[in-house]
Amino acid sequence: MHSHDALQLLEAAKQAGKLSAAASANIRPWLTDTKYAEFAEDVVQHLSEEKFNELNKAFWKVLEFGTGGRRGEMYPIGTAVINRRTIGESAAGLAAYVKANTDSQSDLSCAISHDTRHHSPEFARLCAEIMAAAGFTVYFLEGFHSTPCLSFTVRYKQCSCGIMITASHNPPSDNGFKAYWSNGGQLVPPHDAGVIDQVMAVETIGQVNFETAVHQGKIILCQEEIDAAYVGAVKGQAFPGPREAKIIYSPLHGVGSSAVLPVLAGDGFSDVEEFGPQATPDGDFPNVPDHISNPENAAVFDSMIEHGRKIGADVALATDPDCDRIGLAAPTTLDPAGPWETFTGNQLAALLCDFVLSHRQAAGQLSANHFIVTTLVTTRLIERITQAYKAKFYGNLLVGFKWIANTIDQHDPNLFAFGAEESHGYLVGQYARDKDGPVAAMLAAEMVAETKAAGITVRERLENLFVRYGCHAEKTISIYKRGESGMEQMLAVMDRLREHPPEVLADMRVVGMRDYLKQITTDRSGNCKKLEGPIGNLLILDFQADGNYVAVRPSGTEPKIKFYLFGHHPPEDGADIASVRKNLDQRLSDLADDLVSYAEK
């Protein structure tokens, strides 16, 4: 079929309402522009076979850089999906932007790595070929590696930028492109917008043969050197203390075992079992519930907990496919054969924060200038812990660990003590600028061993924090809105919240709203004042009781709107913590029901 005939089919499908206007506009260049020539035949075939659902899904938008780079479903053609073109233009756009914003053009370099997902090795090699063709020396980590290891490599090799091929904890159908700046952190303004502008301007994509570039020294395979240096850097963050703990660890079919196991062994933990059913690197994530390898989902621990009861384990740890997030489950009593519980990202953040600060203080390594960094949707328990240790706290940040990394570099990085976000991401040290599953696993193991030596459970350790700082409860709910209409629905929910916010939720009166997009706060009477904070599509509804609020935002990496629920009960002498926690959990459950009803109107 000639391109003229294909264009007629395209126009007819648009007029018949089978293709959206946006999809039609994005498809047209793939039929007419020479830069898309290798994909044109596939597009024509889709049109002739009337695969309009597939075309709408693949072309309804141009995949943007969200909180975690470009991420989406894989499909051979399309602007809204991950394929050789969208990956290739991402690399070419990154190369063009770095070259345009770097004084020296003679020592450009880029670190590249990938996870265990389908097509990840192929996409990583493609990026290496493109960056090498653009004049960059490429430090390539052959075989799968973790995202924090890529961040480390950028800093260790003093690279101009970095690329990680991963879709983090998304479903097996997805993949993605994470771009890193020279500091080892993901792109923040103005670099994120600058790169996407260059991506949109990409015409031809230059490539060199991978093997030829390796022979010429343009692509340097450095995985053995980096593996040893990275594990050493992580182990350098260890604290002294007990190491008696029986640990089950699962990489959830991802990259984690390559780093977590040597880190734990190097830190003195000798009784560590890799959980067999989820140990094999596999992009289908076959032995994980619903094939979603996300440690935020308590269900991924079910089989580990069952095994832990049988072998008398003290803790179960799990990292997501690219090993930048970690989850934890532990017995609720001193008997591992009894009941267990999983801990939320907020709870683990608080436990690790207190653990790190207590050890720094004991070692005389904590001053009033040391600082903790977190985000606006992470538990305020961290702030209260930080205040008690008389350290600095920075928490007025948007969602995404890139903002934590950016804040570290805006201050004295040598005084950075701990960073955390609610979605199970944590960091200490100077060696990386992204959340790090291996270092979090090491600190969590040390914390569990210390807790065990004290004769208490992890739950009791957390409740001790509640006694000192008040009981905190958090809950996150997500409502999926897929496709072009889904994005419109998400934005409609945000607009409705701004224009007609609810007066009461879960029998709690809303007394104010913080709008980080419009940079205003509004009280119950409608009075407005300027909001001091970052600019982004985030709303926070405040209730009358201090510490009780809801944050709302559309996800930057997935087709969903997220609600972050926070409950707080201040410290109270003689309070029954279990009863207070139960009441707070019920409050958040009622709040979640009301918010879902509101969003689905």
N, C-alpha and C positions, 0 to 999 in steps of 0.2 A: 504494500500500500504506500502510495506517495504521501509526502508530508502535507500536500494540499488537501488530499482526501481525509487525512487524519485530523487536520484542523477543522474541516467541515463536520466530522463526527464529534469533535470536541465542542464546537459551537452548538450543534444540535442537542447534545447531552446537557449543556448548560441551559439552553432555552427550555428544555423539557423538565428542568428541575432535578435532573439525575446527578448533576455535578454542581457543587456550590460555586458561587462567583469567585471566591478565594482560591479554591482548588483549580478551577479553570485557568485563572490568571497565572498560577504557579506552574501548571502543566505546559502552557503554551511555549515558554522558552525551551523546554526539554524536547520539543518537536522542531524548533526552528534554529536554536543557537548551536554553533559548532562545538562549543565547550561541553555540550551534553550529548554529542553525537553517539558515543558508545552506549548510551541508554535509550536512544530514540526508538529503536526497534522494539524494545520491551514495553515502552509506553504505548506505541502503536498497537501492539498485540493486546494490551489491556483494553484499549478503546474498542478494537474490533470484536473482542470477546465480551464487551459490555461489563467489564469488572469495575463498575462505578463505585461500589462500596469501598473496594480496595484503593481506588484512585482518590476518593474523598479523604480516606483515612491517611493516605501517604502524602497528600499535597495540600491539606487544608491550611497549613501555616508554614512558615520558615522556622525551623527548630532554633530556639534562642539559647543563649547562655543563661542558665538559671543559677540557683544557689550551689549546685554541684556540677557546673559545666553544661555541656550538651548531652542529653540523655533521652533515650526513647526506644520504641520498638524497632527491631531490625526488619527491613524490607528492601529488596534490591533496587527499587526506584523510589523517588520521593524527596520532598524538601522538609517534611515533618517527621522523618524517620531517620534511623541510622543505617547507612550503607557506605559503599566505597566512595561515593561522591561527597556525602556530607562529612565523612571522616577526612577525606582528602582535602576538601576546601577548608576545613577547620585547621588542618596542619599548615596549609599554604597561607591562610589568613594570619595565623599566629606568626609564621616566619616573616611575612611582609611587615606586620606591625612591629615585631621586635627589631627588625632591621631599620625601620623608620624612626625608632625611638632609642637607638643605641649609638653612642658616639663612635665606638670602635667597631669596624666591620671585619676586622681581621681575626678576631678570636671569638666569634659567635659559636655557641654550643647549646645543645639540648639533650636532656635526659629523657629516655622513653622506656616505659614498662607496660605490663598488661596483667590482667587477672585470668581466671580459668574459664571465662564465658566463651560461648560459641563465637568464632571469628575473631576473638581478641588477638591471637597471635598474628593473624593475617592483617588486621587493622594496624597493629603496632609496627609491623614491618613496612606497611604502606607509609605510615607517618615518618619512619626512619628514612625511607627512600626519598620522600619529599623534602624533609629538612636537610638531608645531605645535598640534594640537588640545589637547594637554596643557599648553600655555602656554610651550613652549620656542621661542626663536628658533633656527631651523635654518640652519646654514651648509652648503649643499649643493654638492658637487662634481659638476657635470653632466659626463657622459662618464665613461669608466672612468679610475680612478686607483689608485695603489698603496696597500697597507696602511700602509707607513711614512709616506706623505703624509697619510693620515687621522690617524695619531698626531701628526704635526707640526701639523695643522690644529687639533686639540684644544688643543694648547699655544699655538699662535700666536694663536688667537682666544679663548684663556682660557675654553674651554667647560666646562660642567658634566660632559659625557660625550661619547661618540662611538660611532658605529655603522659597521662595515664589513661589507658584504655580499660574502662570499667563502667558498669552501671550500678555499682555498689550493691545494695540489697534488693534491687528491682527483680521482677520475674525473669525466668530464663529466656523469654522472648526479647529481652532488652539488651542494649549495650550503650556505651557512651564514651565521651571524650572530655577528660578533665585537663584544663590548661593551667600551668603554674608559671609564676613570674620568678625572677632571679632570687627572690628571698625564700623560695620554697613554698610559698603560699599560693592558694588559688587566686584567680584574677579578681580584682576589685576595681571600682571606678578610678580613673577613666579607662583602664586597660581593657575591661570586659567589653565595653561599648566600642572601643577602638578596634579590638580584634574582630568583632562581628561585622563592623563596617568593612574591614579588609576582606573578611570571608565573603561578603556580598559582592565585592568587587573582583573576586577571583575569576579569571577567564581560563587560561590554560594552567594545568598543574604539572610542573616539572617533576620528573622522577629519575633516579639512577637505579641500576640493578643492585639489590641488597648485597649479594656475595661480592660483586665487583667493588662496591664501596667499602666493604670490610677489608678486602685485599689492599685497597688504596689507603686505608687508615682513616677514611671519612666516617665510618661507623666503627666504634670501638666496643667490643664485647667485654664488659667489665663486671659481670655478675659475681664472680668469685671474690674479687676485691671488695665490692660493695657489700656483699652478704656479711663478710667478716667485720667490716667497719661498722655497718649498721647495728648488728647484734652487740658489738662492743659499746656503741654509743648508748643503746637502750640499757644494757647492764650497768652502765655508769650512773644511772638514775636510782639505783637500788638503795634501800635503807637497811641498816643492821637490825637484826632481831631474829626471832624464831623462824625455822624453815620446816617445821613438822606439820605437814598437811597432805592429805591424800586428795589428789586433784584429778578430775575428769576434764578433758579439754576436747572441744569439737571445732573444726574449721568450717563446719556446715558446707562441706564440699568445695570450699574456696582455697585461698592461698595461705591461710594462717599458719599451718603446721611448719612451714619453712622458716618462720621467724619465732613464733610463740614457743615452740618446744625447745629450741636451743637457748632462748632467753631464760626460760624457767630453769633449765638444767644449769645454765651458767650462774644463776642466782642461788643455787644450792637446793633446789627442790628436786628430790630424787624419786618421789612417789607420784609420778604423773602418767596418766593413761590417756592416750589418744582414743577417742570414742570411735570404734571401728566402723559402725554403719554409716557415719557421715565423714569419714576420713578421706575417701577417694576424691581427688579433684575432678569435678564433673559439672559442666555448665547447665545440666538439667536439674541439679540439686534434688536427686531422686528420693532420698530418704529424709526429707524435711517436709513438714506439713504444708500442703498446698504448693510445694516447690518454691516457697518464699524463704530464703535464707536470711532472715532478719532477727537479730537477737532482741529487738524490741517486742517481738511476738513471743509471749510466754510459752506457747505450744511447742516451740522448737526444743524446749528443755524436757518435754514429757518423757521421751525414751531415755534421755540421759539420767533423769531423776530416778526412773525405775531401775536402771543399772546401778546408780549410785547407792540406792538402798541396799542392793544385794552385796556390794563390795565394801560398804562402810566408808564411802567417800565423805570428805568434809565440804567439798564445793564442786560445782560444775561451772565451767567457763565456756563461752562460745563466741566466736568472732564472725562477722559477716564476710561475704565472698572476697572483698578486697582488703579485709582485715584492718579497717580503720575504726570499727565500732566493736564494743564488747558487751556481753550480757552475763549475768551471774545468778545462779540458784544455789541455795544452801538449806540444810536441815533447820527446822524451826525449834528443835530441842537438841540436846547433846547426844541424842541417839540417832545416828544416820539412817537407821532402819525405819524411823518414824516419818512424820509428815515433813515435806519440804516446801519452800516458797521461792518464787522468782522475785528479783528486785528490779524496780523501774530504773530508767536512766537517771532520773532525778535523785532517787535514793542512793544509787551507787555513786553519783557525783558528790553528794554530801558526805558519804562515808570516806571516799578517797580524799576529798578536800581536807577533812578533819585529820585523816591519817597523815597526809603530807605535811600539814602545818604543825601538827604535834611533834613529828620527828624533826622538822626543821628547827622548831623552837628548842627542843631538847638538845640539839647539836649546836645551838648558838648560831644558826644559819637563817634566822628570821628577824627582819627589822621592820620598822614602821613604813619603810619604802618598798618592801616586797609587795607584789600585787597578784591578785586572782582575777581572772577574766571569764565572763560567761555572757549569756544572751538574755534578752527580754522575756523569752519563753522558757527559761530554766528556773528551777526552784529558788526562791529567795532564802531558803535555809542556808545556802552557800554564803550569801551576804551576811547573815547573822553569825555564822561560824567565823568568817573573815574578820568581822568587827571584834569578836571576842579575842582573837589573836592579835588585834591591833595592827592588822595589815591593810593595804589598800584594796579597794574593790572596784572593778569596772564591769558594769552589767547593762549599760544602756546601748545594747547592740542588737542589730537585726539578726534573723536566723541565718545560720551558716558559719562553719568554723573558719571560713576565710576572714570574717570580721574579727574573730579572736586573734588569728595570726597577725592581722593588720594592726590590732591594738598592741600586741606584744612589741612590734617594731616601732610604734609611735612613742613608746616609753623606753626605759632602759631594759633591754632584753635580759640582761644579767640579773635583774631583780624579779623576773617572771617566776612565779612559784607553781601555778596550777591553772589550767584552762579546762572548761567543761561545757557541754551543751546537753540538753535534755534527751537527745536522740542517741545516747550511749557513746558519745565521743569525748575523749579525754587526752590531755597532753601535759607533760612536764619537760623541762630541759630546753637546751638550745639547738639540738641537732636537727629538728624538723619544724615545719610550720603547718602541720595538719594533724588532725586527731590520729591517735596511734593505738591500735589494738594491742600490740605486743607489750608496750610499756604499761598500759592499763592492766593487762593480764598479770604482769609481774607485780605491780603495786597491789592489785586485788588479792593475789596469792599471799603476799606479805601481810596484808591486813587480816586475812582469814587466819593465817598461822598465829599472828599476835592475839587475835580474838580467842582462838582455841586454847592458847597457852594461858589466857586469863580465866578460862573456865566459863565463858559465856558464848552465846550464839551471835551470829551476824545480826539477827533480828534484835536481840537485846542491845547490841552496840548501837544500832539505829535508834532504838527507843530511848537510849541514854541521851542521844542528841535531842530528841523531842522533849525530854524532861528539861534540858538546859535552855533550849531555844524556842520551845513551843512545838506543837504538833503540826506537821505539814503534810498535805496530801495533794497529789497532782494526777491528772488524767488527760489523755490526749485522744480525741476522736477525729476520724477523717471521713469525709463524705466525697465519694468519687463522682466526678462530672466529666465524662470522656468525650473526646472529639471536639469539633468546632462549636457545636451547641453547648457542650459542657463548659468550655471556657466562658461563653456568654453567661451561662447560669451562675458560674462562680463569681463573676464580676457583678452580676445582678444581686447576689446575696450580699456582697460587700457594699454595694450602693444602698441597698435597703437598710443595712445596719447603720450606715452613715446618716441617712435621711430620716429613718423611722426606727431608732433603736428601741428595743423592748424596755418597758419600765420596770418589769419584775421578771425574774427568772428563778425557778426553784424556791419561791416564796422569799427571795432576797431582792431588795430594791436596788436598782441600778442608779448610782449617784453621780456617775461621770463617765466620759468617754475620751480616750486618748487616740487621736488620729495621726499616725506617723506619716501618712501620705500628704495630708493637708497641713500638718504641723500645727495642730490646734488641740486644745483640751476644751471640753464642753461639760458644764455641770448640769444638774437636774433641772435648773431653771432656764437653761439655754444660754447661759453666759459663757463666752469664749475667751480664751487667752492663748498666747503663743506657747507652743510645746517645744521644749529643748530636747532634741534627740535626733536620731538618724532618720533619713527620708526613705520610706518604703511602704508598700501596701499592707500595713499592719494596723489592726484596731485592737484596743484594750478597753473592755467594759469593767469599770470598778464598782464593787458593791460597798455597802456602808461599813461592814466590818473590815478592819485593816488586814491586808494580806489575802483577801478573797477577791478574785477577778477572773476574767476570761479574755484570752488573746485569740484573735482570728486572723488568718492569712490564707491566700491561695498558695499552694505549694509551688516552689520554683523548679521542681524536678519531676513531679508526677501530676496526673490530672485529678487533683483533689483539693478540697478546701479543708483546712485543719483548724480545729478548735483546741486550745490549750486551757485546761481548767485548773484553778489553784484555790485550795482551801487552807486556812490557817486558824489554829486555836492557840492563843498566847500561853506562855508558861503559867502553870497553876500548881501551887503546893498541894501534894497529895492527890493529884488528878489521876484517874484510872486511864492510863495511856491507851489500853486496848479499847476501852469504851469510847474515848475521844476519837480514835482512829476510825472506829466503826461509824460514828456519827458523821465524820468528815467524808468518808467514802460514800455514805448514803446521800449526803448533800451533793457531791459531785455526780453521782449517778442520776439524781433527779435533774440536776443542771444539764447533764448530757442529753437526757430525754427532751427537755424543753428546747435545747439548741437544735437538735435534729428536726424537731417539729417546725421550728422557725425557718430553718434552712430549706426545708422541703415544701414550704408554702407555695 
